């Protein structure tokens, strides 16, 4: 009777008279399995974080990309002001400059661009950020740039010289100026006029009270 009571009162981890308890072995195995699974999960998470960190560290900075792609320089470019982004007002070659600001940004400048029948002389000065895109392409974006449309000789523009469909705001005959110009675009291997080459391909929004966009793509790096 005493022997029976002793057996009934056995705890899972106790042994009496050489008898083991199978439940204790099962419990130990379960704990080991949980510990092993948790260890493996922690190891996978650690390796994933390490791989992502290494990949991020290897990605070039914007400043490095500017130098790697040799973006700074003077270019011959095709500039096309366009009404509503669809109908070209004029188009012609002009010199543009790209400056490396040394902080991961570049600066686009061109001065006194004018082609007939465009009545204004256009000047732009805008800073762009540089990011890595797909297929060795760089993504460019800028805002709060300067854009000016001035009369070529300093006197007012004759409203009759404005192409049909464009209504000048009051006072615009004496020139317009904006410090809210925006620009987006890419740099990479791009086809234009049947020629594929590394070039800038940009869309500039002047920020003026006119439905005009300016398309710019570089044709040749001069220096």
N, C-alpha and C positions, 0 to 999 in steps of 0.2 A: 504494500500500500504506500509506504514511504517512497519507494522507488518510482512508482507511477506519478506521485505528486511532484517529485523532483523533475521528471521528464516534462511534465505539463508546464512547469514554471520556468523552463529553459528559455533564455533570451537568444535572439538570432545569432549573436556573436560569441556565446558561451559554449564550452565543451564540458561534458560530464562523463567520467569513466571512459574517455577515449572516443566518445561519439561526437562526430562533427555535425554541424548544422548546414545543410545545403543552402538555406536561405542566405546565410552570411556570405557564401561564395558568390551567389547571384548578385547580391547587393554590391559587393566589391567590384565585380565585373562591370556592372552598370555605371558605377562611379568612375571606373577607369575609362570606359567608353566615352562618357560625357567629358571627362578631362581631356582625352585625346582629340575629340571633335572640336572642343573649344580651342585647344592649342593650334590645331590645323587652321581654324577660321581666323585666329589672330595672325598666324603666319601669312595667310593669303592676303589679309587686309594690309599688313605691313609691306609685303612685296608690291602690292598694287600702288600704294602711296609712294613707295620709293621709285617705282618705274615712272609714275606721273611726274614726280618731282624732278627726276633726271631729264625727262623729255622737255619739261618746261625750262630747265636750266640751259638746255642745248639750243633752244629757240633763239635766233638772233634778235637783238634789240632793234628798235626803229633807227637809232643812230648808226648801228652796224649795217643795217639794210641800205641806208642812204649811201654809205661808202662802198658797200659790196656791189651795188648796182651803178655806182658812179653817176648819181643823179644830178649833182651840181654841174652847172655849165651854161653855155649859151647855145641856143638852138634856133634853127630855122623852122618856123611853124606855119601851119595853115590855120587862119582864124576866120570863122564864119558866124557873124551875127545873124540870128534867125528869128523871124516873127512867129510867135507861138510855138517855137521849137520845131517848126515844120517847113516854113518857107524862108529860104535864105534871102537876106536883105543885100548882102554883099559877101565877097570871099576873096582872100588874098594872102600872100606870104608876108610874114613879119618876123622880126627877131624877138624872142622871149628869153628871159633869164631865169634860171633856177638856182637859188642860193641854199646852202646847207647852214641852218641856224645853229647847229651843234647840240641841239637838245632833242633830237629825234623828229624834228619838223623841217620842212623845206618851204621856201618862199618863192612864189611865182610873180614875176614882174614883166609887164610890157607897157610901152609908152607910145602914145600918139599914133595909134593904128587908125587908118582911114582908107577905104576903098569906095569908089563910085558904085552906086549912087548914094552911099551913106553920107549924110550931111555933117555928122559929128566926128570928132577925133576922140578915140577911146583909149583910156589908160586904166590898167588894173594892177593891183598890188594886194596879194592875198597869201596867207600862210596855210599850209596843209600838213596834216598828220600822215604818217606812213605806217602801214600795217602789212603783214605778210598775207597774201591771198593764196588761191589754188594755182597749181601748175606754173610756179615761178612768176606769178603775177603779184604786183604790189597794189594795195588799195589806198586811195588818196581821198582826203576829205578836209574841207576848210570852211570857215564861217567868219563873219564880221570883217570881211575884207573891204578894201577901198576900190571904188569904181567911179570913173569920171567920164562924162560925155560932154565935151566942150566944143564951141564953135571953132573952126580951124583958124580963123584970122582974128579971134577975139571979139568980133562983133556978133550981133544976134543972127540966128538962123531964120531964113525966110520960110514961113510955114508951107509955102507952095512947093518947097524943095523936099518935103517929107513924102515918102511913098504912100500911095493910097492905102487906107485901112488902118493907119496908125494915127491916133489922135494924141498930140502932145499935151501934157498938163500945162496949166497956166504958168507962165514964166520960164518954161523949158527952152524957149528960143535962145535964152542966154546961157544955156548949159545946165547940166544935172550932175549931181554928186550923191554917192551913197557910201556909208560905212557898214552896210549890211550885206555885202556881196557874199554869195556862197558858191562852193565848187565841190564837185565829186568827180571821180574818174579812176583810171588805172594806169599802171606802167607795166609793160611787158611786151611779148611778141605779138604784134597786132598787124593785121593786113589793112592797108589803105592804098587806094588807087592801083591795086594789083601788086603792091610791093609789101612783103612781110618783113618787119624789122622790130627791134625793141624801140618803143616810143611811148610818149605820154598821150593819153586820149582822155580829154577833159570836157566837162560840161559846166560852164560858169553862168550863174544866175546873178545879174548885176545888182538886184535889189532896188531898181528904179521903178517908178510908177508906170512902167511900160511892159507889155507882154513880149519881152525879148530875152532870148538865151544866146549865149556865145559858145560855140563849139571850137575847141582848140585841139589840134594834134600836131606833134612834132614830126618833122620830116628828116632832119639831119642835125647832128650835134656838131657845132662849129668849133667849140673849144671847151 
